[in-house]
Amino acid sequence: MSLMERVGSTRVFFGEVRAEMDKVTWPNRDEVRGTTVIVLLTVFFFGFYLYVLDVIMSYVSAFVTSLIGR
């Protein structure tokens, strides 16, 4: 592939990228803020949920090992 063919194909590529980027609908500030709040609440909820499960499983594990005698 010659240098001119590479330059031409690169121009075509970036032209197509620009055309596709023009089709994108970007969220406004309120939509971004709303989805960010939802993501943070979900992360905190599942973090707390997994923490509680971890504590419960630790107690169960300690109880079972005390029954076994180790």
Predicted model as a PDB file, atoms N, CA, C, CB and O in Angstrom, pLDDT in the B-factor column:
MODEL        1                                                                  
ATOM      1  N   MET A   1       0.871  -1.167   0.000  1.00 75.00           N  
ATOM      2  CA  MET A   1       0.000   0.000   0.000  1.00 75.00           C  
ATOM      3  C   MET A   1       0.914   1.224   0.000  1.00 75.00           C  
ATOM      4  CB  MET A   1      -0.989   0.001   1.243  1.00 75.00           C  
ATOM      5  O   MET A   1       1.812   1.350   0.833  1.00 75.00           O  
ATOM      6  N   SER A   2       0.668   2.114  -0.944  1.00 81.00           N  
ATOM      7  CA  SER A   2       1.513   3.305  -1.045  1.00 81.00           C  
ATOM      8  C   SER A   2       1.110   4.336   0.002  1.00 81.00           C  
ATOM      9  CB  SER A   2       1.422   3.916  -2.457  1.00 81.00           C  
ATOM     10  O   SER A   2       0.072   4.220   0.654  1.00 81.00           O  
ATOM     11  N   LEU A   3       1.955   5.337   0.140  1.00 80.00           N  
ATOM     12  CA  LEU A   3       1.714   6.388   1.119  1.00 80.00           C  
ATOM     13  C   LEU A   3       0.438   7.154   0.788  1.00 80.00           C  
ATOM     14  CB  LEU A   3       2.905   7.346   1.179  1.00 80.00           C  
ATOM     15  O   LEU A   3      -0.322   7.495   1.695  1.00 80.00           O  
ATOM     16  N   MET A   4       0.192   7.423  -0.461  1.00 82.00           N  
ATOM     17  CA  MET A   4      -1.015   8.173  -0.854  1.00 82.00           C  
ATOM     18  C   MET A   4      -2.282   7.365  -0.584  1.00 82.00           C  
ATOM     19  CB  MET A   4      -0.948   8.556  -2.345  1.00 82.00           C  
ATOM     20  O   MET A   4      -3.309   7.929  -0.207  1.00 82.00           O  
ATOM     21  N   GLU A   5      -2.215   6.063  -0.773  1.00 83.00           N  
ATOM     22  CA  GLU A   5      -3.377   5.219  -0.467  1.00 83.00           C  
ATOM     23  C   GLU A   5      -3.656   5.214   1.025  1.00 83.00           C  
ATOM     24  CB  GLU A   5      -3.154   3.782  -0.967  1.00 83.00           C  
ATOM     25  O   GLU A   5      -4.812   5.248   1.447  1.00 83.00           O  
ATOM     26  N   ARG A   6      -2.587   5.172   1.831  1.00 83.00           N  
ATOM     27  CA  ARG A   6      -2.762   5.209   3.277  1.00 83.00           C  
ATOM     28  C   ARG A   6      -3.362   6.526   3.737  1.00 83.00           C  
ATOM     29  CB  ARG A   6      -1.437   4.978   3.971  1.00 83.00           C  
ATOM     30  O   ARG A   6      -4.244   6.546   4.596  1.00 83.00           O  
ATOM     31  N   VAL A   7      -2.888   7.621   3.168  1.00 83.00           N  
ATOM     32  CA  VAL A   7      -3.428   8.940   3.525  1.00 83.00           C  
ATOM     33  C   VAL A   7      -4.896   9.015   3.132  1.00 83.00           C  
ATOM     34  CB  VAL A   7      -2.625  10.078   2.836  1.00 83.00           C  
ATOM     35  O   VAL A   7      -5.719   9.525   3.892  1.00 83.00           O  
ATOM     36  N   GLY A   8      -5.224   8.512   1.958  1.00 85.00           N  
ATOM     37  CA  GLY A   8      -6.614   8.526   1.502  1.00 85.00           C  
ATOM     38  C   GLY A   8      -7.515   7.681   2.371  1.00 85.00           C  
ATOM     39  O   GLY A   8      -8.620   8.100   2.718  1.00 85.00           O  
ATOM     40  N   SER A   9      -7.051   6.483   2.730  1.00 89.00           N  
ATOM     41  CA  SER A   9      -7.887   5.619   3.559  1.00 89.00           C  
ATOM     42  C   SER A   9      -8.021   6.189   4.976  1.00 89.00           C  
ATOM     43  CB  SER A   9      -7.299   4.194   3.609  1.00 89.00           C  
ATOM     44  O   SER A   9      -9.061   6.018   5.613  1.00 89.00           O  
ATOM     45  N   THR A  10      -6.988   6.858   5.469  1.00 91.00           N  
ATOM     46  CA  THR A  10      -7.075   7.496   6.780  1.00 91.00           C  
ATOM     47  C   THR A  10      -8.081   8.630   6.762  1.00 91.00           C  
ATOM     48  CB  THR A  10      -5.708   8.013   7.217  1.00 91.00           C  
ATOM     49  O   THR A  10      -8.846   8.799   7.712  1.00 91.00           O  
ATOM     50  N   ARG A  11      -8.087   9.406   5.695  1.00 91.00           N  
ATOM     51  CA  ARG A  11      -9.077  10.494   5.562  1.00 91.00           C  
ATOM     52  C   ARG A  11     -10.492   9.942   5.520  1.00 91.00           C  
ATOM     53  CB  ARG A  11      -8.804  11.327   4.294  1.00 91.00           C  
ATOM     54  O   ARG A  11     -11.396  10.487   6.154  1.00 91.00           O  
ATOM     55  N   VAL A  12     -10.682   8.873   4.783  1.00 93.00           N  
ATOM     56  CA  VAL A  12     -12.008   8.257   4.699  1.00 93.00           C  
ATOM     57  C   VAL A  12     -12.434   7.763   6.076  1.00 93.00           C  
ATOM     58  CB  VAL A  12     -12.013   7.091   3.679  1.00 93.00           C  
ATOM     59  O   VAL A  12     -13.575   7.963   6.490  1.00 93.00           O  
ATOM     60  N   PHE A  13     -11.519   7.123   6.775  1.00 93.00           N  
ATOM     61  CA  PHE A  13     -11.824   6.610   8.103  1.00 93.00           C  
ATOM     62  C   PHE A  13     -12.264   7.731   9.041  1.00 93.00           C  
ATOM     63  CB  PHE A  13     -10.610   5.885   8.682  1.00 93.00           C  
ATOM     64  O   PHE A  13     -13.305   7.628   9.690  1.00 93.00           O  
ATOM     65  N   PHE A  14     -11.472   8.804   9.112  1.00 95.00           N  
ATOM     66  CA  PHE A  14     -11.830   9.893  10.021  1.00 95.00           C  
ATOM     67  C   PHE A  14     -13.085  10.629   9.565  1.00 95.00           C  
ATOM     68  CB  PHE A  14     -10.675  10.874  10.142  1.00 95.00           C  
ATOM     69  O   PHE A  14     -13.816  11.170  10.394  1.00 95.00           O  
ATOM     70  N   GLY A  15     -13.343  10.659   8.275  1.00 95.00           N  
ATOM     71  CA  GLY A  15     -14.596  11.232   7.788  1.00 95.00           C  
ATOM     72  C   GLY A  15     -15.793  10.411   8.239  1.00 95.00           C  
ATOM     73  O   GLY A  15     -16.826  10.964   8.619  1.00 95.00           O  
ATOM     74  N   GLU A  16     -15.653   9.087   8.197  1.00 95.00           N  
ATOM     75  CA  GLU A  16     -16.732   8.218   8.659  1.00 95.00           C  
ATOM     76  C   GLU A  16     -16.917   8.308  10.170  1.00 95.00           C  
ATOM     77  CB  GLU A  16     -16.454   6.776   8.255  1.00 95.00           C  
ATOM     78  O   GLU A  16     -18.042   8.265  10.667  1.00 95.00           O  
ATOM     79  N   VAL A  17     -15.811   8.434  10.896  1.00 96.00           N  
ATOM     80  CA  VAL A  17     -15.908   8.596  12.349  1.00 96.00           C  
ATOM     81  C   VAL A  17     -16.662   9.877  12.671  1.00 96.00           C  
ATOM     82  CB  VAL A  17     -14.500   8.616  13.002  1.00 96.00           C  
ATOM     83  O   VAL A  17     -17.538   9.879  13.536  1.00 96.00           O  
ATOM     84  N   ARG A  18     -16.335  10.959  11.992  1.00 96.00           N  
ATOM     85  CA  ARG A  18     -17.013  12.239  12.222  1.00 96.00           C  
ATOM     86  C   ARG A  18     -18.504  12.131  11.904  1.00 96.00           C  
ATOM     87  CB  ARG A  18     -16.369  13.350  11.369  1.00 96.00           C  
ATOM     88  O   ARG A  18     -19.334  12.670  12.637  1.00 96.00           O  
ATOM     89  N   ALA A  19     -18.844  11.445  10.831  1.00 96.00           N  
ATOM     90  CA  ALA A  19     -20.257  11.282  10.466  1.00 96.00           C  
ATOM     91  C   ALA A  19     -21.001  10.486  11.538  1.00 96.00           C  
ATOM     92  CB  ALA A  19     -20.386  10.578   9.095  1.00 96.00           C  
ATOM     93  O   ALA A  19     -22.138  10.817  11.875  1.00 96.00           O  
ATOM     94  N   GLU A  20     -20.378   9.451  12.070  1.00 96.00           N  
ATOM     95  CA  GLU A  20     -21.019   8.662  13.123  1.00 96.00           C  
ATOM     96  C   GLU A  20     -21.142   9.460  14.415  1.00 96.00           C  
ATOM     97  CB  GLU A  20     -20.233   7.375  13.377  1.00 96.00           C  
ATOM     98  O   GLU A  20     -22.152   9.354  15.112  1.00 96.00           O  
ATOM     99  N   MET A  21     -20.136  10.252  14.741  1.00 96.00           N  
ATOM    100  CA  MET A  21     -20.189  11.060  15.961  1.00 96.00           C  
ATOM    101  C   MET A  21     -21.285  12.123  15.875  1.00 96.00           C  
ATOM    102  CB  MET A  21     -18.831  11.726  16.218  1.00 96.00           C  
ATOM    103  O   MET A  21     -21.846  12.520  16.896  1.00 96.00           O  
ATOM    104  N   ASP A  22     -21.589  12.581  14.668  1.00 94.00           N  
ATOM    105  CA  ASP A  22     -22.682  13.544  14.504  1.00 94.00           C  
ATOM    106  C   ASP A  22     -24.038  12.914  14.784  1.00 94.00           C  
ATOM    107  CB  ASP A  22     -22.666  14.124  13.098  1.00 94.00           C  
ATOM    108  O   ASP A  22     -24.989  13.621  15.117  1.00 94.00           O  
ATOM    109  N   LYS A  23     -24.142  11.587  14.654  1.00 95.00           N  
ATOM    110  CA  LYS A  23     -25.400  10.886  14.901  1.00 95.00           C  
ATOM    111  C   LYS A  23     -25.644  10.612  16.390  1.00 95.00           C  
ATOM    112  CB  LYS A  23     -25.415   9.580  14.134  1.00 95.00           C  
ATOM    113  O   LYS A  23     -26.765  10.290  16.786  1.00 95.00           O  
ATOM    114  N   VAL A  24     -24.608  10.737  17.203  1.00 95.00           N  
ATOM    115  CA  VAL A  24     -24.709  10.407  18.623  1.00 95.00           C  
ATOM    116  C   VAL A  24     -25.552  11.454  19.337  1.00 95.00           C  
ATOM    117  CB  VAL A  24     -23.306  10.310  19.267  1.00 95.00           C  
ATOM    118  O   VAL A  24     -25.383  12.654  19.121  1.00 95.00           O  
ATOM    119  N   THR A  25     -26.463  10.990  20.189  1.00 94.00           N  
ATOM    120  CA  THR A  25     -27.213  11.917  21.041  1.00 94.00           C  
ATOM    121  C   THR A  25     -26.590  11.859  22.433  1.00 94.00           C  
ATOM    122  CB  THR A  25     -28.756  11.558  21.084  1.00 94.00           C  
ATOM    123  O   THR A  25     -26.597  10.817  23.088  1.00 94.00           O  
ATOM    124  N   TRP A  26     -26.060  12.979  22.865  1.00 93.00           N  
ATOM    125  CA  TRP A  26     -25.367  13.051  24.132  1.00 93.00           C  
ATOM    126  C   TRP A  26     -26.344  13.411  25.235  1.00 93.00           C  
ATOM    127  CB  TRP A  26     -24.225  14.064  24.070  1.00 93.00           C  
ATOM    128  O   TRP A  26     -27.241  14.223  25.013  1.00 93.00           O  
ATOM    129  N   PRO A  27     -26.196  12.831  26.416  1.00 95.00           N  
ATOM    130  CA  PRO A  27     -27.101  13.151  27.524  1.00 95.00           C  
ATOM    131  C   PRO A  27     -26.833  14.564  28.046  1.00 95.00           C  
ATOM    132  CB  PRO A  27     -26.945  12.120  28.667  1.00 95.00           C  
ATOM    133  O   PRO A  27     -25.710  15.065  27.986  1.00 95.00           O  
ATOM    134  N   ASN A  28     -27.890  15.190  28.558  1.00 97.00           N  
ATOM    135  CA  ASN A  28     -27.699  16.513  29.145  1.00 97.00           C  
ATOM    136  C   ASN A  28     -27.246  16.363  30.600  1.00 97.00           C  
ATOM    137  CB  ASN A  28     -29.008  17.352  29.058  1.00 97.00           C  
ATOM    138  O   ASN A  28     -27.141  15.250  31.114  1.00 97.00           O  
ATOM    139  N   ARG A  29     -26.985  17.475  31.243  1.00 97.00           N  
ATOM    140  CA  ARG A  29     -26.428  17.459  32.600  1.00 97.00           C  
ATOM    141  C   ARG A  29     -27.360  16.760  33.589  1.00 97.00           C  
ATOM    142  CB  ARG A  29     -26.150  18.886  33.071  1.00 97.00           C  
ATOM    143  O   ARG A  29     -26.892  16.015  34.450  1.00 97.00           O  
ATOM    144  N   ASP A  30     -28.667  16.989  33.481  1.00 97.00           N  
ATOM    145  CA  ASP A  30     -29.616  16.370  34.411  1.00 97.00           C  
ATOM    146  C   ASP A  30     -29.659  14.851  34.252  1.00 97.00           C  
ATOM    147  CB  ASP A  30     -31.012  16.950  34.201  1.00 97.00           C  
ATOM    148  O   ASP A  30     -29.748  14.127  35.243  1.00 97.00           O  
ATOM    149  N   GLU A  31     -29.597  14.368  33.015  1.00 97.00           N  
ATOM    150  CA  GLU A  31     -29.593  12.919  32.794  1.00 97.00           C  
ATOM    151  C   GLU A  31     -28.333  12.277  33.362  1.00 97.00           C  
ATOM    152  CB  GLU A  31     -29.711  12.607  31.300  1.00 97.00           C  
ATOM    153  O   GLU A  31     -28.394  11.206  33.966  1.00 97.00           O  
ATOM    154  N   VAL A  32     -27.205  12.925  33.171  1.00 97.00           N  
ATOM    155  CA  VAL A  32     -25.943  12.385  33.710  1.00 97.00           C  
ATOM    156  C   VAL A  32     -25.990  12.376  35.229  1.00 97.00           C  
ATOM    157  CB  VAL A  32     -24.727  13.215  33.217  1.00 97.00           C  
ATOM    158  O   VAL A  32     -25.579  11.401  35.858  1.00 97.00           O  
ATOM    159  N   ARG A  33     -26.485  13.450  35.820  1.00 98.00           N  
ATOM    160  CA  ARG A  33     -26.575  13.527  37.280  1.00 98.00           C  
ATOM    161  C   ARG A  33     -27.504  12.433  37.812  1.00 98.00           C  
ATOM    162  CB  ARG A  33     -27.078  14.925  37.723  1.00 98.00           C  
ATOM    163  O   ARG A  33     -27.186  11.777  38.804  1.00 98.00           O  
ATOM    164  N   GLY A  34     -28.643  12.237  37.158  1.00 97.00           N  
ATOM    165  CA  GLY A  34     -29.602  11.222  37.605  1.00 97.00           C  
ATOM    166  C   GLY A  34     -29.043   9.819  37.524  1.00 97.00           C  
ATOM    167  O   GLY A  34     -29.189   9.043  38.469  1.00 97.00           O  
ATOM    168  N   THR A  35     -28.409   9.478  36.424  1.00 97.00           N  
ATOM    169  CA  THR A  35     -27.855   8.135  36.302  1.00 97.00           C  
ATOM    170  C   THR A  35     -26.663   7.942  37.239  1.00 97.00           C  
ATOM    171  CB  THR A  35     -27.438   7.863  34.855  1.00 97.00           C  
ATOM    172  O   THR A  35     -26.434   6.831  37.716  1.00 97.00           O  
ATOM    173  N   THR A  36     -25.905   8.998  37.510  1.00 98.00           N  
ATOM    174  CA  THR A  36     -24.794   8.893  38.452  1.00 98.00           C  
ATOM    175  C   THR A  36     -25.310   8.593  39.855  1.00 98.00           C  
ATOM    176  CB  THR A  36     -23.963  10.187  38.455  1.00 98.00           C  
ATOM    177  O   THR A  36     -24.737   7.769  40.567  1.00 98.00           O  
ATOM    178  N   VAL A  37     -26.389   9.260  40.249  1.00 98.00           N  
ATOM    179  CA  VAL A  37     -26.976   9.004  41.573  1.00 98.00           C  
ATOM    180  C   VAL A  37     -27.464   7.568  41.668  1.00 98.00           C  
ATOM    181  CB  VAL A  37     -28.140   9.979  41.854  1.00 98.00           C  
ATOM    182  O   VAL A  37     -27.257   6.908  42.687  1.00 98.00           O  
ATOM    183  N   ILE A  38     -28.104   7.081  40.625  1.00 98.00           N  
ATOM    184  CA  ILE A  38     -28.598   5.700  40.625  1.00 98.00           C  
ATOM    185  C   ILE A  38     -27.442   4.712  40.746  1.00 98.00           C  
ATOM    186  CB  ILE A  38     -29.407   5.414  39.346  1.00 98.00           C  
ATOM    187  O   ILE A  38     -27.531   3.747  41.505  1.00 98.00           O  
ATOM    188  N   VAL A  39     -26.363   4.941  40.009  1.00 98.00           N  
ATOM    189  CA  VAL A  39     -25.209   4.049  40.066  1.00 98.00           C  
ATOM    190  C   VAL A  39     -24.590   4.064  41.464  1.00 98.00           C  
ATOM    191  CB  VAL A  39     -24.160   4.453  39.011  1.00 98.00           C  
ATOM    192  O   VAL A  39     -24.268   3.006  42.005  1.00 98.00           O  
ATOM    193  N   LEU A  40     -24.422   5.240  42.052  1.00 98.00           N  
ATOM    194  CA  LEU A  40     -23.828   5.326  43.391  1.00 98.00           C  
ATOM    195  C   LEU A  40     -24.699   4.644  44.441  1.00 98.00           C  
ATOM    196  CB  LEU A  40     -23.605   6.787  43.776  1.00 98.00           C  
ATOM    197  O   LEU A  40     -24.189   3.933  45.306  1.00 98.00           O  
ATOM    198  N   LEU A  41     -26.007   4.857  44.367  1.00 98.00           N  
ATOM    199  CA  LEU A  41     -26.908   4.194  45.313  1.00 98.00           C  
ATOM    200  C   LEU A  41     -26.849   2.672  45.163  1.00 98.00           C  
ATOM    201  CB  LEU A  41     -28.349   4.687  45.111  1.00 98.00           C  
ATOM    202  O   LEU A  41     -26.851   1.945  46.156  1.00 98.00           O  
ATOM    203  N   THR A  42     -26.798   2.202  43.932  1.00 98.00           N  
ATOM    204  CA  THR A  42     -26.717   0.766  43.681  1.00 98.00           C  
ATOM    205  C   THR A  42     -25.410   0.188  44.223  1.00 98.00           C  
ATOM    206  CB  THR A  42     -26.838   0.480  42.180  1.00 98.00           C  
ATOM    207  O   THR A  42     -25.405  -0.887  44.824  1.00 98.00           O  
ATOM    208  N   VAL A  43     -24.314   0.896  44.012  1.00 98.00           N  
ATOM    209  CA  VAL A  43     -23.017   0.425  44.504  1.00 98.00           C  
ATOM    210  C   VAL A  43     -23.020   0.350  46.029  1.00 98.00           C  
ATOM    211  CB  VAL A  43     -21.881   1.351  44.016  1.00 98.00           C  
ATOM    212  O   VAL A  43     -22.563  -0.639  46.602  1.00 98.00           O  
ATOM    213  N   PHE A  44     -23.536   1.394  46.692  1.00 98.00           N  
ATOM    214  CA  PHE A  44     -23.576   1.377  48.144  1.00 98.00           C  
ATOM    215  C   PHE A  44     -24.508   0.292  48.676  1.00 98.00           C  
ATOM    216  CB  PHE A  44     -24.009   2.731  48.665  1.00 98.00           C  
ATOM    217  O   PHE A  44     -24.200  -0.360  49.673  1.00 98.00           O  
ATOM    218  N   PHE A  45     -25.640   0.100  48.014  1.00 98.00           N  
ATOM    219  CA  PHE A  45     -26.574  -0.941  48.441  1.00 98.00           C  
ATOM    220  C   PHE A  45     -25.926  -2.317  48.376  1.00 98.00           C  
ATOM    221  CB  PHE A  45     -27.838  -0.914  47.577  1.00 98.00           C  
ATOM    222  O   PHE A  45     -25.959  -3.064  49.353  1.00 98.00           O  
ATOM    223  N   PHE A  46     -25.336  -2.659  47.230  1.00 98.00           N  
ATOM    224  CA  PHE A  46     -24.735  -3.981  47.089  1.00 98.00           C  
ATOM    225  C   PHE A  46     -23.484  -4.119  47.953  1.00 98.00           C  
ATOM    226  CB  PHE A  46     -24.393  -4.253  45.627  1.00 98.00           C  
ATOM    227  O   PHE A  46     -23.191  -5.215  48.431  1.00 98.00           O  
ATOM    228  N   GLY A  47     -22.741  -3.033  48.163  1.00 98.00           N  
ATOM    229  CA  GLY A  47     -21.607  -3.094  49.077  1.00 98.00           C  
ATOM    230  C   GLY A  47     -22.053  -3.426  50.483  1.00 98.00           C  
ATOM    231  O   GLY A  47     -21.446  -4.270  51.142  1.00 98.00           O  
ATOM    232  N   PHE A  48     -23.110  -2.774  50.956  1.00 98.00           N  
ATOM    233  CA  PHE A  48     -23.646  -3.058  52.282  1.00 98.00           C  
ATOM    234  C   PHE A  48     -24.200  -4.470  52.356  1.00 98.00           C  
ATOM    235  CB  PHE A  48     -24.731  -2.051  52.645  1.00 98.00           C  
ATOM    236  O   PHE A  48     -23.978  -5.174  53.341  1.00 98.00           O  
ATOM    237  N   TYR A  49     -24.916  -4.888  51.325  1.00 98.00           N  
ATOM    238  CA  TYR A  49     -25.488  -6.239  51.266  1.00 98.00           C  
ATOM    239  C   TYR A  49     -24.389  -7.294  51.348  1.00 98.00           C  
ATOM    240  CB  TYR A  49     -26.308  -6.425  49.971  1.00 98.00           C  
ATOM    241  O   TYR A  49     -24.510  -8.261  52.101  1.00 98.00           O  
ATOM    242  N   LEU A  50     -23.325  -7.114  50.580  1.00 98.00           N  
ATOM    243  CA  LEU A  50     -22.232  -8.091  50.604  1.00 98.00           C  
ATOM    244  C   LEU A  50     -21.485  -8.055  51.933  1.00 98.00           C  
ATOM    245  CB  LEU A  50     -21.259  -7.829  49.451  1.00 98.00           C  
ATOM    246  O   LEU A  50     -20.996  -9.086  52.393  1.00 98.00           O  
ATOM    247  N   TYR A  51     -21.392  -6.885  52.553  1.00 98.00           N  
ATOM    248  CA  TYR A  51     -20.768  -6.786  53.878  1.00 98.00           C  
ATOM    249  C   TYR A  51     -21.577  -7.593  54.900  1.00 98.00           C  
ATOM    250  CB  TYR A  51     -20.658  -5.297  54.324  1.00 98.00           C  
ATOM    251  O   TYR A  51     -21.006  -8.333  55.701  1.00 98.00           O  
ATOM    252  N   VAL A  52     -22.887  -7.449  54.871  1.00 98.00           N  
ATOM    253  CA  VAL A  52     -23.740  -8.181  55.810  1.00 98.00           C  
ATOM    254  C   VAL A  52     -23.610  -9.685  55.564  1.00 98.00           C  
ATOM    255  CB  VAL A  52     -25.222  -7.733  55.672  1.00 98.00           C  
ATOM    256  O   VAL A  52     -23.499 -10.457  56.516  1.00 98.00           O  
ATOM    257  N   LEU A  53     -23.622 -10.103  54.307  1.00 98.00           N  
ATOM    258  CA  LEU A  53     -23.446 -11.533  54.018  1.00 98.00           C  
ATOM    259  C   LEU A  53     -22.090 -12.034  54.502  1.00 98.00           C  
ATOM    260  CB  LEU A  53     -23.591 -11.797  52.514  1.00 98.00           C  
ATOM    261  O   LEU A  53     -21.993 -13.149  55.015  1.00 98.00           O  
ATOM    262  N   ASP A  54     -21.053 -11.235  54.349  1.00 98.00           N  
ATOM    263  CA  ASP A  54     -19.728 -11.619  54.802  1.00 98.00           C  
ATOM    264  C   ASP A  54     -19.691 -11.797  56.318  1.00 98.00           C  
ATOM    265  CB  ASP A  54     -18.703 -10.581  54.368  1.00 98.00           C  
ATOM    266  O   ASP A  54     -19.107 -12.756  56.822  1.00 98.00           O  
ATOM    267  N   VAL A  55     -20.315 -10.874  57.037  1.00 98.00           N  
ATOM    268  CA  VAL A  55     -20.348 -10.982  58.499  1.00 98.00           C  
ATOM    269  C   VAL A  55     -21.118 -12.231  58.918  1.00 98.00           C  
ATOM    270  CB  VAL A  55     -20.987  -9.720  59.127  1.00 98.00           C  
ATOM    271  O   VAL A  55     -20.673 -12.971  59.796  1.00 98.00           O  
ATOM    272  N   ILE A  56     -22.254 -12.464  58.304  1.00 98.00           N  
ATOM    273  CA  ILE A  56     -23.054 -13.653  58.636  1.00 98.00           C  
ATOM    274  C   ILE A  56     -22.278 -14.925  58.339  1.00 98.00           C  
ATOM    275  CB  ILE A  56     -24.382 -13.653  57.854  1.00 98.00           C  
ATOM    276  O   ILE A  56     -22.258 -15.842  59.159  1.00 98.00           O  
ATOM    277  N   MET A  57     -21.642 -14.992  57.186  1.00 98.00           N  
ATOM    278  CA  MET A  57     -20.886 -16.188  56.821  1.00 98.00           C  
ATOM    279  C   MET A  57     -19.675 -16.378  57.737  1.00 98.00           C  
ATOM    280  CB  MET A  57     -20.432 -16.105  55.358  1.00 98.00           C  
ATOM    281  O   MET A  57     -19.278 -17.513  58.001  1.00 98.00           O  
ATOM    282  N   SER A  58     -19.091 -15.299  58.217  1.00 97.00           N  
ATOM    283  CA  SER A  58     -17.972 -15.417  59.158  1.00 97.00           C  
ATOM    284  C   SER A  58     -18.441 -16.049  60.459  1.00 97.00           C  
ATOM    285  CB  SER A  58     -17.340 -14.038  59.433  1.00 97.00           C  
ATOM    286  O   SER A  58     -17.772 -16.926  61.007  1.00 97.00           O  
ATOM    287  N   TYR A  59     -19.597 -15.601  60.956  1.00 97.00           N  
ATOM    288  CA  TYR A  59     -20.142 -16.199  62.174  1.00 97.00           C  
ATOM    289  C   TYR A  59     -20.500 -17.669  61.965  1.00 97.00           C  
ATOM    290  CB  TYR A  59     -21.373 -15.424  62.638  1.00 97.00           C  
ATOM    291  O   TYR A  59     -20.225 -18.504  62.826  1.00 97.00           O  
ATOM    292  N   VAL A  60     -21.104 -17.981  60.837  1.00 96.00           N  
ATOM    293  CA  VAL A  60     -21.457 -19.373  60.546  1.00 96.00           C  
ATOM    294  C   VAL A  60     -20.191 -20.221  60.456  1.00 96.00           C  
ATOM    295  CB  VAL A  60     -22.273 -19.471  59.227  1.00 96.00           C  
ATOM    296  O   VAL A  60     -20.138 -21.324  61.000  1.00 96.00           O  
ATOM    297  N   SER A  61     -19.189 -19.715  59.780  1.00 95.00           N  
ATOM    298  CA  SER A  61     -17.933 -20.449  59.644  1.00 95.00           C  
ATOM    299  C   SER A  61     -17.275 -20.660  61.007  1.00 95.00           C  
ATOM    300  CB  SER A  61     -16.976 -19.703  58.703  1.00 95.00           C  
ATOM    301  O   SER A  61     -16.786 -21.753  61.291  1.00 95.00           O  
ATOM    302  N   ALA A  62     -17.257 -19.638  61.843  1.00 94.00           N  
ATOM    303  CA  ALA A  62     -16.673 -19.777  63.181  1.00 94.00           C  
ATOM    304  C   ALA A  62     -17.467 -20.780  64.009  1.00 94.00           C  
ATOM    305  CB  ALA A  62     -16.627 -18.412  63.900  1.00 94.00           C  
ATOM    306  O   ALA A  62     -16.881 -21.562  64.757  1.00 94.00           O  
ATOM    307  N   PHE A  63     -18.775 -20.767  63.886  1.00 94.00           N  
ATOM    308  CA  PHE A  63     -19.614 -21.701  64.632  1.00 94.00           C  
ATOM    309  C   PHE A  63     -19.358 -23.141  64.197  1.00 94.00           C  
ATOM    310  CB  PHE A  63     -21.092 -21.352  64.448  1.00 94.00           C  
ATOM    311  O   PHE A  63     -19.229 -24.037  65.031  1.00 94.00           O  
ATOM    312  N   VAL A  64     -19.286 -23.354  62.877  1.00 94.00           N  
ATOM    313  CA  VAL A  64     -19.064 -24.711  62.365  1.00 94.00           C  
ATOM    314  C   VAL A  64     -17.700 -25.219  62.769  1.00 94.00           C  
ATOM    315  CB  VAL A  64     -19.203 -24.747  60.844  1.00 94.00           C  
ATOM    316  O   VAL A  64     -17.569 -26.381  63.152  1.00 94.00           O  
ATOM    317  N   THR A  65     -16.679 -24.381  62.694  1.00 92.00           N  
ATOM    318  CA  THR A  65     -15.344 -24.828  63.078  1.00 92.00           C  
ATOM    319  C   THR A  65     -15.247 -25.090  64.581  1.00 92.00           C  
ATOM    320  CB  THR A  65     -14.305 -23.791  62.662  1.00 92.00           C  
ATOM    321  O   THR A  65     -14.475 -25.944  65.017  1.00 92.00           O  
ATOM    322  N   SER A  66     -16.041 -24.346  65.378  1.00 92.00           N  
ATOM    323  CA  SER A  66     -16.030 -24.629  66.833  1.00 92.00           C  
ATOM    324  C   SER A  66     -16.715 -25.951  67.120  1.00 92.00           C  
ATOM    325  CB  SER A  66     -16.727 -23.493  67.626  1.00 92.00           C  
ATOM    326  O   SER A  66     -16.347 -26.631  68.078  1.00 92.00           O  
ATOM    327  N   LEU A  67     -17.699 -26.337  66.323  1.00 92.00           N  
ATOM    328  CA  LEU A  67     -18.362 -27.637  66.494  1.00 92.00           C  
ATOM    329  C   LEU A  67     -17.420 -28.774  66.118  1.00 92.00           C  
ATOM    330  CB  LEU A  67     -19.645 -27.709  65.642  1.00 92.00           C  
ATOM    331  O   LEU A  67     -17.437 -29.834  66.744  1.00 92.00           O  
ATOM    332  N   ILE A  68     -16.617 -28.556  65.115  1.00 91.00           N  
ATOM    333  CA  ILE A  68     -15.695 -29.588  64.665  1.00 91.00           C  
ATOM    334  C   ILE A  68     -14.577 -29.754  65.689  1.00 91.00           C  
ATOM    335  CB  ILE A  68     -15.117 -29.241  63.272  1.00 91.00           C  
ATOM    336  O   ILE A  68     -14.052 -30.855  65.858  1.00 91.00           O  
ATOM    337  N   GLY A  69     -14.211 -28.682  66.366  1.00 82.00           N  
ATOM    338  CA  GLY A  69     -13.207 -28.774  67.409  1.00 82.00           C  
ATOM    339  C   GLY A  69     -11.830 -28.317  66.970  1.00 82.00           C  
ATOM    340  O   GLY A  69     -10.834 -28.727  67.566  1.00 82.00           O  
ATOM    341  N   ARG A  70     -11.745 -27.519  65.991  1.00 63.00           N  
ATOM    342  CA  ARG A  70     -10.435 -27.046  65.543  1.00 63.00           C  
ATOM    343  C   ARG A  70     -10.154 -25.677  66.056  1.00 63.00           C  
ATOM    344  CB  ARG A  70     -10.342 -27.052  64.043  1.00 63.00           C  
ATOM    345  O   ARG A  70      -9.093 -25.119  65.777  1.00 63.00           O  
TER     346      ARG A  70                                                      
ENDMDL                                                                          
END                                                                             
